[in-house]
Amino acid sequence: MPEPSNADLDVEVPVPARVSAAFFDVDNTIIRGASAFHLARGLRRRGFFRYRDIIAATVQNARYQLFGENREQIDAVRSRALNIMTGHSVAEVVAVGEEVYDQVLELRIFPGTLQLLDDHLAAGHQVWLVTATPVEIGALIARRLGATGCLGTVAEHKDGYYTGRLVGDMLHGKAKSSSVRALAERENIDLSASYAYGDSTNDVPLLSTVGHPCAINPDPRLRRHAQAAGWPIREFRGRRRAARRGIKTASWAGLAWAAGLVLRSIGRSVRG
C-alpha cells in the first residue's frame, strides 16, 4: 500500500472571519454629563468622603459640561478618586453603581445614541464601551445596555479592596486607541470595518482607529476636527443644550470664575 504523500496530508484550515465592532465613549456620548460625578454623589451618601469633596466634584463636572475635557482636570479627578476609593470594597462600589444607574444614569441616556447602539447589536456587531470611568462601573453600564463588554480604567484591588493604585494608566486619549487595538487582536475585529463614537477632542485617537468614526454631541474642538476630516456629526442634546456648550470659552470663563468664588465661600463655611 503506497505511503500517503505530503499533498495528501495537507488540510486547509479555515481562517476565522473577522468581525465588525462599534466602540462608544460613555460620558456625553451615551450618558449626559460625567458618570463618575453621579457615582461620587452616590458614594457620598454612603459616607465615602466629605461634603467639600462633592463640592470639588461639582466644580469639575460643571467645567466638563461647559468646556469639555482637559488633561489637568482628568489627572486631578483621578488623584482625588483614588484617594477616596482606598480601603473600600469593590462589592460596595458596584452596589452603589447599580443604585446610581437605576436612579440617575438610566434617565440621562441619549435616546439617539441608544438607538445607534441597538442598531449595531441588531447588525451582529460587537459593541464595546470605552471609558475613563472605573471598569466596574463601565461594565455595569455595558451589561445594562446589552453591550458586548467594556474597556475602562482599572483600579487595583487586593482581597476585594481597593489599594489606591491604578493598573496601567487612566483609559483616556491615546490609551483608548491602544486598548481598542489590543482588543481587536484578541477578538479578531476588523477595525477598518468598525465604528467609533465620541464627544470630546480627546476621543480623536479612538475615532481615528476605525474606518467609520462619528462625533456625537461634540465639543467645539472635536466639531472642528470632524468637519475638517469629513466625519459625520450627530447631535442628540437638543438645540439649546448644544448651543450652551458651544458658546465661546471666554464668555463662560467669567461665569466659571464667579461660580468658583461662590463655591470657595461654601467650602470655607463647611470647613468652618
N, C-alpha and C positions, 0 to 999 in steps of 0.2 A: 504494500500500500504506500503510495507516494507521500512524502512528508509535506505538510502544508507550507506554502511559500509565505514570505513576509507580506505579500499583497493580500493573501487570503486572510491574514490575521489583522489587517488594518480595519479598524472600526471607526467610522465617522462619528465623533462626539458632537451632539448639537450644542451650539453656542446659545446660552440663555438670552432671551430677548431683553433688550434694555427697556427700562420703563420711564415714563414721564412723571414729573412731580411738580407740586406747587408749594412755594415757600412763602409764608406770611409772617411779617413782623406783627407784633401784638399791639403795643401802645399807639393809639391814634390811627391805627390801621384796622384792627379788628375791634378794639375797645376804645371808646372816647376817654382821653386822659391817660394818666400813668397808673397801671395796675398795681405797682409796688406802693404807691401812695395810699390806695384804698386798703391794701393789705396792712400797711403801717397803722392805719386807723383802727383796724380790727385787732391788731396786736396791742395797741394802746389800751383798748377796753379790757384786755386780758392782763394788763399790768406789766407789759414787757418793758416799757420805758416811760419817761416823764412827759408832762404836758409840754414843756418847752421843746422837746424833740419833735412833737407833732406840729408845733409852730414852724420849726425849721423845715419839716417835710412839706408843709403847706406853701411856704415860700418857694421851695424847689418846684412843686407841682405847678404853681402859678407861672413861674418863669418858663417852664416847659410848654405850658399852654400858649403863652404869648410869643416866645422866641424860638421854640424848638429846642433840640438838644445841643449841648456842647461838652467837650471832654472834661473841663474843670468841674462842671456840675455833676457829671456822672461819677467822677472819682470821689467827690465829696459825699455823694449819696452812698456809694459803695463802702467807704470807710465807716460812715455812721451806721449803716445797716449791719455790717459785720460785727461791730461792737455791740449792737443791740441783740444780735442773734446768739452771741457766745453763751454757752451753757444751757441754752433752751433745747427742747427735744424736737426732732424732726416731726414726730407724730402730732405734736401740739400745733406747730406751724401749719401743717397740712390741714388739720381740723379747722383752724381759723380761716385758711384759704377756702375751704368748702363753704363756710358760712358767708364769707365775703363775696364769693361767686354768686350764691343764691340771692343775697340781699342787695348787692350793688352791681357787680360786673355784668351779670346777665342782662340787666336793664340798660347797660351802656354799650351794648354791641351794635355796631352799624349794620342795619339790615342788608344794605347793598354788598358789604364785604362778606357777610354770612352767605348770601346767595352765590357769590363767586366761589366761596369755599365749597358749598354744596354742589355746585356745578362741576368742580374738579373731581370731587368724590364720585359723582354720577358718571363721569367720563372714565373712571377707573384709574385716575391718577393718585399717587401717594400725596398726602397733604401734611406738611410739617410746619409747625410754628417755630420761629427762630427769634429768640428774645433775650435781652439782657436780664430779664426777670429771673429769680431763682428757678432752677429747673423743676423743682417740686410743684411750684405754682403754675409754671408753663405747662407741665404735663397734665395737671388738673384741668386747665382750660382746654387743652387739646382733647382730653378724654370727654369732657362735657360737649364739645363741638363735633365729636365723632371723627377727629383728625387721626392721621396715622401715628403721630408722635410729636415730640418737641425737642429742640436743641435750646438749652438755656444755660445760664451761669450756674456753675456747680460750687456750692459752699461745702467745704469739708465737714464731715461729721464722723464721730467715733463713738461706738456703742450707742448709736441713736441720738447723740447730742452734738450740736454744732460747736466747732472748735474756734471759730472766728477767723479762719483762713480760707482762701479760695483754692480750688483745684484748677490750676491754669489761670487764665485771666478772665475778666468780665467779657461776656459774649456781646461784643459791640464793634461796630465798624468793620475793619478788615477781619476781625476774629469770626464774624458771622460768615464771611465768604470762605474762610479756611475750613470752618466746621461743615459747611454745606458741601464743599469739595470732598472732604473726608467721608461724609455720609454717602455721597454719590458713588464713591469707590466701593463702599461696603454693600450698598443696595443696588448696584448696577443701574444707576439713574443716568439717563442721557440728559445732561444739563442743557445742551443746545435745543432740546425739545421741551424744556421745562419752563416754569413761570415763577416769578417772584413779585412780591408786593410790599411796599414800604412807604412811610410818610416823611422820613427825615433825610437830610443830606448825608447823614451818617449811614444811611442804608444803601448808598450808591455802590459800595463794594459788593454787597449782596445782590443788588439788582443787576449789576454788570456781569454776574457769574452765570446767568441763564440766557437762553435765547429769546425769552419773552418777558422783559421787565415791564412793570407798570407802577406808576406813582399813584398812591391813594391818599387823599387829604393832605397833599404835600405842603411842607413848609416852604417859604419863599425861595430858598436856595435850591431845594430839590425841584421845585416847579421850573426854575430857570434851566437847571441841568436837563430835566426831562424834555423841555421844549427844544433845547439845542440838540439833544440826541434823537429827537423824534419818537420818544417813548409815549405811550398813551397815558393819560391822566384821568383818574376817576375821582369825582368829588361827591362824598356821601355825608358831609357835615351840614348841608343846607347853606344857602347863600349868606345868611347873617353870620354864622359861625366862621365860615371860610373868610369872609371879609374882615372879621375881627382879628384873625390870626395873620392876615395878610397886610395889616396896617403897618406903616413904616416903623422900624425899630425905634427910631428917635422919638416918636410920639409916645410909645409905650414906656420908654426909659424914664420919663418924668413920672408917670403913674407908678411904675415899679419902685422908684426912689421914694415917693410919698408913702406907698404901702409899706416899704421897709421901715420907715420911721415909725409908723403906727405899730408894726409887729415887734420892733425892738422895744417900744414902750410897753407893750403887753408882756414881752419876755422879762423886762425888768420887774414888772409888778408881780409876775409869777415867782421869780426868784426871791423877791422880797417877802 
